[in-house]
């Protein structure tokens, strides 16, 4: 049974009960339609609710037929208004429509809503936290919207002050930490960051293949070998790979081995204890530097004739080195030595073996005029800790038979362990009395 039929039956029953009363009811005054009160349509309500007029009953004692007729008229009116509302709210694109206030002559003409709905299929997947809506100050009420049909206005004046509920906040989840290894001709490869573990590059990395081909094409290229070994180091391989370094000369091979050993020990120390003291962190690098220093050429950076020597860098030089002719002069030859070799002996001491020779030559012709006749005994030094500073002190006697001239005193030092030689000279002048 439809709603309309139920409504007719209820009206007929009410009329029948009213006509069967023994005492006639008091005269009911006619109910006139109340003029609509202007209200404020809320901006967030797309369509105002329908306000229907009640049926006007003019007959004090209506018959059942009259009540049935009025009920049918009221039902027809209600059905027309519902159909009109459905027509005005439907749009071809599925967007809600509002009653047109700018066209009073056609109240059923819909206008597009200002609300823009987001297509769920095209919405971005990235979630963001929306900013809270700014509070709306309750100031003067907005002017009422003109409507063609007063009955379509919202009968609830308080609806204009209602605010739309704030959207529910969303939480953006941070993606896990990743490291990106870039290839020259291929897209980035995401490698998870694992603290304390090596982060190898892909085995098919084009850059590694180029380095490998460079070593194969130019086996004597020291820089190419270094690039290849560093690539293996980054991939977590054990370096140095001596078989790959075999084509290089022994000197270059030892140099690369020292560098790679220092880097390997440095990384292993950081992985073992990242909170160690700074001196402990850099110890592998300093040891690698000492190892490289012993491979460098033996040098004598400082040579001086002195009157007194107390230690490394603490001496009293004779400047300028001028001496009177016809007299014997006793002077101290002070020289500093760099890049000397030290080897551990059976007692775990660092042993250094050097020899020194002093010869005087003329400045112009380079003729030898004097040589120290003292036996060249090796200078042997033992230390529990490896020395970084080394100096040699030797007392010499310049003879009295030197003529007035300019000379060069040449000092030669030989490293017995590495069989290396270093030379340096200091100018000497013999002057008249």
C-alpha positions in Angstrom: 0.0 0.0 0.0 1.4 3.4 -1.0 2.0 6.4 1.3 -0.7 8.4 -0.5 -3.4 5.8 0.1 -2.5 5.6 3.8 -2.8 9.3 4.0 -6.3 9.3 2.4 -7.6 6.7 4.7 -6.3 8.6 7.8 -8.0 11.8 6.7 -11.3 10.0 6.1 -11.2 8.4 9.6 -10.5 11.7 11.2 -13.4 13.3 9.4 -15.8 10.6 10.3 -14.9 10.8 14.0 -15.4 14.6 13.9 -18.9 14.3 12.4 -20.2 11.6 14.8 -19.6 13.6 18.0 -22.8 14.3 20.1 -21.9 17.8 20.9 -20.9 20.0 18.0 -17.5 21.4 18.5 -16.9 25.1 19.0 -16.5 27.1 15.9 -13.0 26.9 14.6 -11.7 30.2 13.3 -10.3 30.0 9.8 -6.5 29.3 9.7 -4.9 31.8 7.4 -1.6 31.2 5.7 1.2 33.0 7.6 3.4 35.2 5.6 6.9 33.7 5.5 9.5 35.4 7.7 12.7 36.2 5.8 15.4 33.9 6.9 19.1 33.5 6.0 19.9 30.5 3.8 23.2 28.9 5.0 26.0 29.0 2.4 26.8 25.4 3.1 23.3 24.0 2.5 22.9 23.4 -1.2 19.1 23.3 -1.3 16.8 24.7 1.4 14.2 22.3 2.8 10.7 22.5 1.4 8.2 24.4 3.7 4.7 23.2 2.9 1.4 25.1 3.6 -1.1 23.4 5.7 -4.6 22.8 4.1 -7.0 25.6 4.8 -10.3 24.3 6.2 -13.1 26.9 5.8 -16.0 24.7 6.6 -16.7 24.3 10.3 -18.3 20.9 9.8 -16.7 19.4 6.7 -18.2 16.3 5.3 -16.0 13.2 4.6 -16.2 14.0 0.9 -14.9 17.5 1.5 -12.0 16.2 3.7 -11.1 13.6 1.0 -11.1 16.2 -1.7 -8.9 18.6 0.4 -6.5 15.7 1.2 -6.2 14.9 -2.5 -5.4 18.5 -3.4 -2.8 18.7 -0.6 -1.2 15.4 -1.8 -1.1 16.7 -5.4 0.5 19.9 -4.2 3.0 18.0 -2.2 3.8 15.7 -5.1 4.4 18.6 -7.5 6.7 20.3 -5.1 8.7 17.2 -4.5 9.0 16.6 -8.3 10.0 20.3 -8.8 12.8 19.9 -6.2 14.1 16.7 -7.7 14.2 18.4 -11.1 16.0 21.5 -9.8 18.6 19.5 -7.9 19.6 17.1 -10.8 22.4 18.1 -13.2 23.8 16.4 -16.2 27.3 16.2 -14.7 26.1 15.0 -11.3 26.9 18.3 -9.6 24.5 19.8 -7.0 22.4 22.8 -8.0 21.1 25.7 -5.9 17.9 27.6 -6.4 18.5 30.6 -8.7 18.2 33.9 -6.8 19.2 36.0 -9.9 16.2 34.9 -12.0 13.0 35.5 -10.0 10.9 34.8 -13.0 12.0 31.2 -13.2 12.5 29.8 -9.7 13.1 26.3 -11.0 16.1 27.3 -13.1 19.1 25.7 -11.4 22.6 27.3 -11.2 25.9 25.5 -10.7 27.2 25.2 -7.2 30.5 26.8 -6.2 31.6 23.5 -4.6 34.3 21.6 -6.6 34.4 17.9 -5.8 37.6 15.9 -6.3 37.6 12.8 -8.4 38.7 9.9 -6.2 40.3 8.1 -9.2 42.5 11.1 -10.0 43.3 12.2 -6.5 47.0 12.2 -5.4 48.1 9.4 -3.2 50.3 11.6 -1.1 48.5 12.4 2.2 48.9 15.7 3.8 47.7 17.3 7.0 45.2 20.0 6.2 45.5 23.3 7.9 42.8 24.0 10.5 39.9 26.1 9.3 40.1 29.7 10.3 37.4 30.6 12.9 34.5 32.6 11.6 33.6 35.6 13.7 30.0 35.9 14.7 29.4 39.5 13.5 26.5 40.9 11.6 24.2 38.3 10.1 24.4 38.0 6.3 21.7 39.6 4.2 18.9 37.2 3.3 19.1 35.6 -0.1 16.1 36.6 -2.3 14.0 33.6 -3.3 11.3 33.4 -5.9 9.1 31.1 -3.8 9.1 32.1 -0.1 8.0 28.6 0.8 11.4 27.2 -0.3 13.2 29.2 2.4 14.7 27.4 5.4 12.3 27.8 8.3 15.2 27.4 10.8 16.8 30.8 11.4 19.6 29.2 13.4 20.8 27.2 10.5 22.7 30.2 9.1 24.9 30.2 12.2 25.8 26.5 11.8 29.3 25.8 10.6 30.4 22.9 8.4 32.2 20.3 10.3 36.0 20.5 10.0 37.6 17.8 7.9 39.1 14.9 9.8 42.9 15.4 10.0 45.1 12.9 8.2 48.6 11.8 9.1 51.5 11.6 6.6 53.7 8.6 7.2 57.4 9.2 6.6 58.9 6.6 4.2 61.8 4.5 5.5 65.4 5.9 5.2 67.1 4.8 2.0 70.3 5.5 0.3 70.4 6.0 -3.5 73.3 4.8 -5.6 73.4 6.4 -8.9 74.6 4.9 -12.2 75.7 7.0 -15.1 73.5 5.4 -17.7 70.8 3.7 -15.6 68.1 4.9 -13.2 68.8 5.2 -9.5 68.9 2.0 -7.4 67.5 2.3 -3.9 69.7 0.4 -1.4 68.4 0.2 2.2 70.7 1.9 4.7 72.0 -0.6 7.2 74.2 1.0 9.8 77.5 -0.8 10.3 77.2 -2.9 7.2 78.7 -2.3 3.7 76.4 -0.9 1.1 77.6 -2.6 -2.1 76.7 -1.3 -5.5 75.0 -3.5 -8.1 77.4 -6.1 -9.6 76.4 -4.9 -13.1 77.3 -1.3 -12.4 78.5 0.3 -15.6 81.0 2.5 -13.9 82.7 -0.6 -12.3 82.9 -2.2 -15.7 84.6 0.8 -17.2 87.2 0.9 -14.4 87.9 -2.8 -15.0 88.3 -2.3 -18.7 90.6 0.7 -18.1 92.9 -1.5 -16.0 92.8 -4.2 -18.6 93.7 -1.9 -21.5 96.4 0.1 -19.6 98.0 -2.2 -17.0 100.7 0.4 -16.1 98.2 3.2 -15.3 98.5 3.8 -11.5 95.4 6.0 -11.4 93.3 3.4 -13.2 94.4 0.8 -10.7 93.5 3.1 -7.8 90.0 3.7 -9.2 89.4 0.0 -9.7 90.6 -0.8 -6.2 88.5 1.9 -4.7 85.5 0.5 -6.5 86.1 -2.9 -5.0 86.5 -1.2 -1.6 83.1 0.5 -1.9 81.5 -2.8 -2.9 82.8 -4.4 0.3 85.5 -6.4 -1.3 88.9 -7.1 0.4 91.6 -4.7 -0.8 94.3 -4.4 -2.0 93.9 -7.1 -4.5 97.6 -7.9 -5.1 96.9 -10.0 -8.2 95.3 -7.1 -9.9 98.3 -4.8 -8.9 100.9 -7.3 -10.2 101.6 -5.4 -13.5 102.7 -2.2 -11.6 106.3 -1.6 -10.5 107.1 -2.6 -7.0 107.3 1.0 -5.8 103.8 1.9 -7.1 102.4 -1.4 -5.9 103.6 -0.8 -2.4 102.3 2.8 -2.5 98.8 1.7 -3.4 98.9 -1.1 -0.9 99.7 1.3 1.9 96.8 3.6 0.9 94.3 0.9 0.7 95.4 -0.8 3.9 95.0 2.5 5.7 91.5 3.0 4.4 90.5 -0.5 5.2 91.7 -0.3 8.8 90.1 3.2 9.1 86.7 1.9 8.1 87.0 -1.3 10.2 87.8 0.9 13.3 84.7 3.1 12.7 82.5 0.1 12.4 83.9 -1.5 15.5 83.5 1.6 17.7 82.1 4.8 16.2 82.4 6.6 19.6 86.1 6.1 20.1 88.4 9.0 20.7 89.5 11.1 17.7 93.1 10.0 18.1 92.0 6.4 17.9 89.9 7.0 14.8 92.8 8.6 12.8 95.5 6.2 14.0 95.1 3.9 10.9 95.6 7.0 8.7 98.7 8.1 10.5 100.2 4.7 10.3 99.5 4.7 6.6 101.2 8.1 6.4 104.3 6.7 8.2 104.4 3.8 5.9 104.3 6.1 2.9 106.9 8.4 4.4 109.4 5.5 4.6 108.8 4.9 0.9 109.6 8.4 -0.1 113.0 9.7 -1.0 115.4 10.3 1.9 115.8 14.0 2.5 118.0 16.4 4.5 115.8 19.6 4.8 118.1 21.4 7.2 121.9 21.7 7.4 123.6 24.3 9.6 127.0 25.0 11.2 126.3 25.6 14.9 128.1 26.5 18.1 125.6 24.6 20.4 122.9 21.9 19.8 120.5 20.8 22.5 117.9 18.8 20.6 115.8 18.5 17.5 115.3 22.1 16.2 117.1 23.6 19.3 120.5 24.9 18.1 122.6 28.0 17.8 123.6 28.5 14.1 126.6 30.4 12.8 125.1 33.0 10.4 126.7 33.8 8.2 129.3 30.9 8.2 132.5 33.1 7.9 135.8 32.1 9.4 139.3 33.7 9.6 142.0 32.2 7.4 145.1 30.6 9.0 143.1 29.2 12.0 141.6 25.9 12.8 137.8 26.2 13.6 135.8 23.6 15.5 132.1 23.7 14.5 129.1 21.4 14.9 127.4 20.2 11.8 123.6 19.9 12.5 121.3 18.2 10.0 117.8 16.9 10.1 116.7 13.8 8.2 113.3 13.0 6.8 111.7 9.9 5.3 114.1 7.5 7.0 113.2 3.9 7.5 112.7 2.2 10.9 112.4 -1.5 11.3 111.2 -3.6 14.3 113.9 -5.8 15.7 113.6 -9.0 17.8 113.0 -7.0 20.9 110.1 -5.0 19.4 112.1 -1.8 19.1 112.2 0.5 16.1 115.7 0.5 14.7 117.2 3.2 12.5 120.6 2.9 10.7 122.2 5.9 9.0 125.7 6.9 8.0 127.0 10.5 7.5 129.9 12.0 5.4 131.1 15.6 5.3 133.2 17.0 2.5 134.3 20.6 1.6 134.4 21.7 -2.0 135.3 24.9 -3.7 132.3 26.9 -4.9 133.6 27.7 -8.3 135.3 24.5 -9.6 133.7 22.0 -7.2 137.2 20.7 -6.3 137.4 18.7 -3.1 139.7 20.5 -0.6 138.9 18.8 2.7 137.2 15.5 3.9 136.4 14.4 7.4 138.9 11.6 8.2 136.9 10.1 11.0 135.7 6.6 10.3 132.2 6.5 9.0 130.5 4.5 11.7 126.8 3.8 11.4 124.5 5.9 13.4 122.1 3.3 15.1 119.1 4.4 17.0 116.6 2.3 19.0 113.2 3.4 20.2 110.2 1.8 21.7 108.0 4.1 19.7 108.4 5.0 16.1 110.4 8.2 15.6 109.1 10.9 13.4 111.9 13.5 14.0 115.5 12.6 13.5 118.7 14.7 13.5 122.4 14.0 13.4 125.1 16.0 15.1 128.8 15.8 14.1 131.8 17.8 15.4 134.3 18.7 12.7 137.6 20.7 12.5 138.1 23.1 9.6 141.9 23.1 8.9 143.9 26.3 9.1 145.5 25.9 5.7 142.3 26.8 3.8 142.8 29.7 1.5 140.6 32.8 1.2 137.8 31.7 -0.9 134.1 30.6 -1.0 133.3 26.9 -0.3 130.4 24.5 -0.1 130.2 22.0 2.8 128.3 19.0 1.5 126.7 16.5 3.9 125.7 13.1 2.7 123.5 10.7 4.7 122.8 7.1 3.7 119.9 5.0 4.9 121.4 1.6 5.5 118.1 -0.2 5.7 116.5 1.1 2.5 119.9 1.9 0.7 118.9 5.5 0.0 121.1 8.5 -0.2 120.4 12.2 0.5 122.6 15.3 0.1 122.6 18.9 1.1 125.1 21.8 1.2 125.8 24.9 3.3 128.0 27.8 2.1 131.2 28.5 4.0 133.5 31.6 3.5 137.2 31.9 4.5 138.1 35.5 5.0 141.3 37.4 5.7 142.1 38.5 9.3 
